[in-house]
């Protein structure tokens, strides 16, 4: 079935000065899109989060020391970065729907392969683990597909509240990050002692495979991408004037430049640089407090591993509401202010958690929970803000490229953390790399520029 027919985009040659509007996305299709985007992201994060959650157990079976385990995590981040950088232009070429299928389908395969990695052959086992887990970057890139797809859906939906408060509604989807980690912690608590870590990876393959099948049957492509595909086709067949005329009728900008080249054009370059630097440094905090949470609680605060899983379940529940809060407040006071405030507060909360003040389980959960609330919550605002900063032709490339900058952040943050932890202990390393990095990333966001060009394109005839 043709997705062009489904979307009903008028792709015929326009009359001179004709103004067209994109067809409306029905309430039913909007609900399906929102639900599948949330499920896809939660399952992708479940696989991504399992590695950090199960690292202490895997460390025991593979025979790593704590610094070796952190080093393996860093090498995986290098491979993940390569995969993430490659996926954005692919999504701008394939489409949002197929992009979602590729990222989640890849997650299903990687989860299954991780469960099959042999132990006891040090070099081969470690090499296979790094290679296979690097492709976990497919699942991580799912958020770039979601941000691109839902930004376009909410512009043309018939649901008035979703058009008026897109950040708030998108926040429920981006909240799949703590839900995925919560799922990883809860299932590890329930099944790790009896079934071992391999069974948990096998559990991650099943929902991912089901979601790919449902996406292939139910998800509808956005009309903006249908237009973009037609413009690319006209350009390819040597009809650039027809492409520009059709683009003009919808009030969008058409460019024959490659998406990866476009995000460095003068009017888009500043945001590409600012967002990239902010993500790199913020992921010092994400790596330490979100991905390696069980290791930090065990090694910095002396918490037993089973207690750490319980704490992380409560902490990630609090973090989910962080997404909803930041999505809601971003619509009210602006996404940029929301991101700056959240990350600065987060850095302060984590510093308190790591200090001698936080000794009781209540204080550890309160300060860690508040830190994660303000660390991950702003991602509901920043993902949507980034999608607003790029035109349709390079939107997925822009969001995926910046998202990929998380991996250099994981690599640099992981290396600094590993080095400092070896010399000064986990607590000191988490404070100077994680808490300080989070605070600095908030300050960096002051330099982001309001997304004038892309906003004009998203609301062309208003």
C-alpha positions in Angstrom: 0.0 0.0 0.0 1.4 3.4 -0.9 2.0 5.7 2.0 1.5 8.6 -0.3 -2.1 7.6 -0.9 -2.5 7.1 2.8 -1.2 10.6 3.6 -3.1 12.2 0.8 -0.4 14.8 0.0 -1.1 16.7 -3.2 2.1 16.2 -5.2 0.9 17.4 -8.6 2.6 20.5 -10.2 1.1 23.6 -8.5 -0.3 26.7 -10.2 1.7 29.9 -10.0 1.5 31.4 -6.4 -0.8 28.5 -5.3 -0.7 27.9 -1.5 -1.3 24.4 -0.2 -1.6 22.9 3.3 -0.5 19.5 4.4 -3.4 17.1 5.0 -4.6 16.6 8.5 -3.3 13.7 10.6 -6.4 12.1 12.1 -6.9 11.7 15.9 -6.7 7.9 15.4 -3.4 8.0 13.5 -2.0 10.5 16.0 -2.8 8.2 18.9 -1.2 5.2 17.1 1.9 7.2 16.4 2.2 8.5 20.0 1.7 5.0 21.5 4.1 3.2 19.1 6.8 5.9 19.5 6.6 5.5 23.4 6.8 1.7 23.2 9.6 1.8 20.6 11.7 4.1 22.7 11.0 2.3 26.0 12.1 -1.0 24.5 15.2 0.5 22.8 16.2 2.0 26.2 15.5 -1.3 28.0 18.2 -3.0 25.8 20.5 0.1 26.1 20.0 0.2 29.9 20.5 -3.5 30.5 24.2 -3.2 29.8 24.8 -0.6 32.6 22.4 -2.4 35.0 23.9 -5.8 34.4 27.5 -4.6 34.3 28.4 -5.7 37.8 27.0 -9.3 37.1 28.7 -9.4 33.7 32.0 -8.2 35.3 32.0 -11.2 37.6 31.3 -13.7 34.7 33.8 -12.1 32.3 36.4 -11.7 35.1 37.0 -8.0 34.8 38.2 -5.6 37.4 36.1 -2.4 38.0 38.4 -0.2 35.8 38.4 -2.9 33.1 34.5 -2.9 33.2 34.5 0.9 32.8 37.0 0.6 29.9 34.8 -1.9 28.1 31.9 0.5 28.5 34.0 3.2 27.0 35.0 1.1 23.9 31.4 0.2 23.3 30.6 4.0 23.3 33.2 4.5 20.5 31.4 1.9 18.4 28.0 3.3 19.3 29.1 6.7 18.1 30.0 5.4 14.7 26.5 3.7 14.3 24.7 6.9 15.6 26.5 9.2 13.2 25.6 7.0 10.2 21.9 6.6 11.0 20.6 10.2 10.6 21.1 10.6 6.9 19.7 7.1 6.4 16.4 8.2 8.2 16.2 11.4 6.1 16.5 9.1 3.0 14.3 6.1 4.1 11.6 8.0 6.0 10.4 8.2 9.6 8.4 5.0 9.5 11.1 2.8 8.0 13.6 4.6 10.2 11.7 3.4 13.3 11.6 -0.1 11.9 15.4 -0.1 11.3 16.3 1.2 14.8 13.9 -1.2 16.7 14.6 -4.2 14.4 18.3 -3.6 15.0 17.7 -3.6 18.8 15.9 -6.9 18.7 18.8 -8.6 16.8 21.5 -7.0 19.1 19.8 -8.1 22.3 19.6 -11.7 21.0 23.3 -11.7 19.9 24.4 -10.2 23.3 22.9 -13.2 25.1 25.0 -15.6 22.9 28.5 -14.0 23.6 30.8 -16.7 25.0 33.0 -16.1 28.1 36.3 -17.5 29.0 38.2 -16.4 25.8 39.3 -13.0 27.0 40.3 -11.2 23.8 37.6 -12.8 21.6 34.8 -12.5 24.3 35.7 -8.8 24.9 36.0 -8.0 21.2 32.7 -9.7 20.4 31.0 -7.8 23.2 32.3 -4.4 22.0 31.4 -5.2 18.4 27.8 -6.4 19.1 27.0 -3.8 21.8 28.2 -1.0 19.5 25.2 -1.7 17.3 23.1 -0.8 20.3 23.6 2.6 18.7 20.6 1.7 16.5 18.3 1.6 19.5 19.8 4.8 21.0 19.1 6.6 17.7 15.4 5.7 17.9 15.0 8.9 19.9 16.1 11.0 16.9 13.5 9.2 14.8 10.8 9.9 17.4 11.7 13.6 17.8 11.6 14.1 14.0 8.5 12.0 13.5 6.4 13.4 16.4 7.4 17.0 15.6 6.0 16.6 12.1 2.9 14.7 13.3 2.0 17.3 16.0 2.2 20.1 13.4 -0.5 18.6 11.3 -2.7 16.6 13.8 -6.4 17.4 14.1 -5.9 17.2 17.9 -5.8 20.9 18.9 -4.2 20.3 22.3 -1.3 18.4 20.7 -0.7 21.3 18.2 -0.9 23.8 21.0 1.3 22.0 23.7 3.5 19.7 21.6 6.3 19.7 24.1 4.1 18.4 26.9 2.7 15.6 24.8 6.1 14.7 23.5 7.5 14.5 27.0 5.4 11.3 27.7 7.2 9.6 24.8 10.7 10.8 25.7 9.9 9.5 29.2 10.6 6.1 27.8 14.2 6.6 28.9 13.5 6.2 32.7 10.8 3.6 31.9 13.3 1.5 29.9 15.9 1.8 32.8 13.1 1.0 35.3 12.2 -2.1 33.3 15.9 -3.2 33.2 16.3 -2.7 37.0 12.9 -4.4 37.9 13.6 -7.5 35.7 17.2 -7.7 36.9 15.9 -7.7 40.5 13.3 -10.4 39.7 15.3 -12.7 37.4 19.1 -12.0 37.6 19.6 -14.3 40.6 17.7 -17.3 39.2 18.1 -17.0 35.4 21.4 -15.0 34.9 22.1 -11.9 32.7 21.8 -13.8 29.4 18.1 -14.5 29.9 17.4 -10.8 30.4 18.8 -10.0 27.0 16.7 -12.7 25.4 13.6 -11.1 27.2 14.5 -7.8 25.4 14.3 -9.3 21.9 10.6 -10.3 22.1 8.9 -6.9 22.6 11.3 -5.3 20.1 10.4 -7.8 17.4 6.6 -7.4 18.1 6.8 -3.6 17.9 8.6 -3.8 14.4 5.8 -5.9 13.1 3.1 -3.5 14.5 4.9 -0.5 13.0 5.0 -2.1 9.6 1.2 -2.7 9.7 -0.1 0.4 11.5 2.3 3.4 11.4 1.6 6.1 8.8 4.4 8.2 7.2 4.2 12.0 7.8 3.0 14.2 4.9 6.1 16.4 5.3 8.3 13.5 4.5 6.1 12.4 1.6 6.7 15.9 0.2 10.4 15.8 0.9 10.7 12.4 -0.9 8.9 13.8 -4.0 11.2 16.9 -4.0 14.2 14.6 -3.9 12.8 12.5 -6.7 12.2 15.6 -8.9 15.7 16.9 -8.2 17.2 13.5 -9.0 15.4 13.4 -12.4 16.7 16.8 -13.4 13.6 18.9 -12.5 14.9 21.3 -9.8 12.5 24.1 -10.9 9.5 21.8 -10.4 10.9 20.8 -7.0 11.3 24.4 -5.9 7.8 25.4 -7.2 6.2 22.4 -5.3 8.1 23.2 -2.2 7.1 26.9 -2.4 3.4 26.0 -2.6 3.7 24.3 0.8 5.8 27.1 2.2 8.9 24.9 2.7 12.5 25.3 1.7 13.9 22.9 -0.8 17.7 22.3 -1.0 19.6 19.9 -3.1 22.5 19.8 -0.6 23.1 16.7 1.4 21.4 16.7 4.8 24.8 16.3 6.6 26.1 19.4 4.7 23.0 21.4 5.4 23.3 21.3 9.2 26.6 23.2 8.9 25.1 26.0 6.7 25.6 29.5 8.3 22.1 29.9 9.7 22.1 26.4 11.2 25.7 26.0 12.2 25.6 27.8 15.6 22.9 25.5 17.0 24.7 22.4 15.6 27.9 23.4 17.5 26.1 24.5 20.8 23.9 21.5 21.0 26.8 19.1 20.2 29.0 20.5 23.0 26.1 20.5 25.5 25.3 16.9 24.7 29.0 15.8 25.0 29.4 17.4 28.4 25.9 16.5 29.7 26.6 12.8 28.9 29.4 12.8 31.5 26.4 13.0 33.9 24.2 10.6 32.0 27.0 7.9 31.8 27.7 8.1 35.5 24.3 8.6 37.1 21.9 7.0 34.6 23.8 4.2 32.8 26.2 3.2 35.6 23.8 4.0 38.5 24.1 0.6 40.2 27.9 0.9 40.1 27.9 4.4 41.6 25.5 3.4 44.4 27.5 0.3 45.2 31.0 1.8 45.0 30.4 5.4 46.1 27.7 5.0 48.7 28.3 1.4 49.8 24.8 0.2 48.8 24.3 -3.6 48.3 23.6 -4.5 44.6 20.0 -5.8 45.4 19.3 -2.6 47.3 20.7 -0.6 44.5 18.2 -2.2 42.0 15.3 -1.2 44.4 16.6 2.3 44.7 17.0 2.7 40.9 13.4 1.5 40.4 12.2 4.3 42.7 14.7 6.9 41.3 13.7 6.1 37.7 10.0 6.4 38.5 10.7 9.9 39.8 12.7 10.6 36.7 9.7 9.8 34.4 7.7 12.6 36.0 10.8 14.8 35.3 10.1 14.4 31.6 6.5 15.3 31.9 7.3 18.3 34.1 10.0 19.6 31.7 7.8 19.0 28.6 5.0 21.0 30.3 7.1 23.8 31.6 9.0 24.0 28.2 5.7 24.9 26.5 5.1 27.6 29.2 8.4 29.4 29.7 10.4 28.2 26.6 12.4 25.1 26.0 15.8 26.8 26.2 15.2 28.2 29.7 13.8 24.8 30.8 17.0 23.0 29.7 19.4 25.5 31.3 17.5 25.5 34.7 17.1 21.7 34.8 20.7 20.8 34.2 22.1 23.4 36.6 19.8 22.2 39.4 20.7 18.6 38.6 24.5 19.2 39.0 23.9 20.7 42.4 21.6 17.8 43.5 24.2 15.1 42.5 26.9 17.1 44.4 24.8 16.9 47.6 24.1 13.2 47.0 27.8 12.4 46.8 28.7 14.5 49.9 28.8 13.2 53.5 25.3 14.9 54.1 23.6 12.0 52.2 24.1 8.8 54.3 20.6 7.5 55.0 18.7 5.5 52.2 16.1 8.3 52.3 18.6 11.1 51.7 20.4 9.1 48.9 17.1 8.3 47.1 15.9 11.9 47.5 19.0 13.6 46.2 19.8 11.0 43.5 16.1 11.1 42.5 16.1 14.9 42.3 19.4 14.9 40.4 18.0 12.4 37.8 14.7 14.3 37.6 16.5 17.4 36.5 19.2 15.6 34.5 17.1 13.5 32.1 13.8 15.5 32.3 15.2 18.3 30.1 15.7 15.8 27.3 11.9 16.0 26.7 12.5 19.7 25.9 15.8 19.5 24.1 14.8 16.7 21.7 11.7 18.7 20.6 13.7 22.0 20.6 16.4 20.4 18.3 13.7 19.1 15.9 12.3 22.7 15.8 15.7 24.0 14.9 16.1 22.2 11.6 14.1 22.2 8.4 12.4 19.0 7.2 15.1 18.1 4.6 17.8 17.7 7.3 15.7 17.3 10.5 16.5 13.7 11.2 20.1 14.2 10.3 20.4 17.2 12.7 18.7 15.4 15.6 20.6 12.1 15.0 24.0 13.9 14.6 23.6 15.8 17.9 22.3 12.7 19.6 25.4 10.8 18.4 27.5 13.4 20.3 26.3 11.6 23.4 28.8 8.9 22.5 32.0 11.1 22.5 30.5 12.4 25.8 30.3 8.8 27.1 33.8 8.1 25.8 35.5 11.3 27.3 33.3 11.1 30.5 34.0 7.4 30.8 37.8 7.8 30.4 37.9 10.7 32.9 35.7 8.8 35.3 37.8 5.6 35.0 41.0 7.5 35.5 39.8 9.5 38.5 38.0 6.5 40.0 41.2 4.4 39.9 43.2 7.1 41.7 40.6 8.8 44.0 37.6 6.5 44.2 34.2 6.4 42.5 32.6 9.1 44.7 35.3 11.8 43.9 35.2 10.8 40.2 31.4 11.0 40.0 31.5 14.5 41.7 34.1 16.1 39.4 33.1 14.5 36.1 29.4 13.7 36.5 28.0 16.5 38.8 30.2 19.3 37.4 29.7 18.2 33.8 25.9 18.3 34.2 26.1 21.9 35.6 28.5 23.1 32.9 26.2 21.7 30.1 23.3 23.8 31.4 25.5 26.9 31.3 26.5 26.1 27.7 22.9 26.1 26.6 22.7 29.9 27.1 24.4 30.1 23.6 21.6 28.3 21.7 19.8 30.5 19.2 16.0 30.7 18.8 15.0 28.5 15.8 13.6 31.2 13.4 14.0 29.6 10.0 12.6 26.2 10.9 9.6 27.7 12.8 8.7 29.7 9.7 8.8 26.5 7.6 6.7 24.6 10.2 4.0 27.2 10.1 4.3 28.6 6.6 0.9 30.3 6.0 0.3 31.7 9.5 
